[in-house]
Amino acid sequence: MNLIPLNPTPGSPWTASRPEDEREFVRRLEAGGITVTVRDTRGQEIDGACGQLAAAYPQD
């Protein structure tokens, strides 16, 4: 399973998980026999990171 951390996005009601919560989630998945990869976060400086593109889309 590929996990992609959420990047902070102004105006979003969601926030990224705390590092300790992320580690515990990975631990539980791995304990269940699931191979896990936590992806690097990239693109935040151009508002192109996970969670940022949808927030930049004009809303009606």
HURAHU-V316575 format. One record per residue. N is the residue number from 0. NEAR is the number of other C-alpha atoms within 12 Angstrom. D_FIRST is the distance of its C-alpha to the first C-alpha in Angstrom with 2 decimals. Layout:
n=N near=NEAR d_first=D_FIRST
n=N near=NEAR d_first=D_FIRST
This chain:
n=0 near=15 d_first=0.00
n=1 near=13 d_first=3.81
n=2 near=20 d_first=6.37
n=3 near=20 d_first=9.81
n=4 near=28 d_first=12.79
n=5 near=28 d_first=15.60
n=6 near=29 d_first=18.77
n=7 near=26 d_first=22.12
n=8 near=23 d_first=24.01
n=9 near=16 d_first=27.69
n=10 near=12 d_first=28.59
n=11 near=16 d_first=25.14
n=12 near=11 d_first=25.06
n=13 near=16 d_first=21.52
n=14 near=17 d_first=20.86
n=15 near=20 d_first=18.03
n=16 near=18 d_first=16.94
n=17 near=14 d_first=19.06
n=18 near=14 d_first=17.69
n=19 near=11 d_first=18.51
n=20 near=13 d_first=16.64
n=21 near=21 d_first=13.45
n=22 near=18 d_first=14.06
n=23 near=14 d_first=14.83
n=24 near=22 d_first=11.72
n=25 near=25 d_first=9.67
n=26 near=18 d_first=12.49
n=27 near=15 d_first=12.40
n=28 near=19 d_first=8.85
n=29 near=15 d_first=9.83
n=30 near=12 d_first=13.18
n=31 near=12 d_first=11.97
n=32 near=11 d_first=10.79
n=33 near=15 d_first=6.99
n=34 near=15 d_first=6.03
n=35 near=20 d_first=4.79
n=36 near=18 d_first=6.21
n=37 near=19 d_first=8.43
n=38 near=16 d_first=10.17
n=39 near=15 d_first=13.95
n=40 near=20 d_first=15.89
n=41 near=18 d_first=18.48
n=42 near=16 d_first=21.16
n=43 near=19 d_first=22.42
n=44 near=14 d_first=25.90
n=45 near=13 d_first=26.22
n=46 near=20 d_first=24.60
n=47 near=20 d_first=21.90
n=48 near=23 d_first=18.87
n=49 near=27 d_first=16.23
n=50 near=27 d_first=18.48
n=51 near=27 d_first=21.66
n=52 near=21 d_first=22.32
n=53 near=17 d_first=22.73
n=54 near=20 d_first=24.93
n=55 near=17 d_first=27.15
n=56 near=11 d_first=27.78
n=57 near=7 d_first=31.26
n=58 near=6 d_first=31.36
n=59 near=3 d_first=34.29
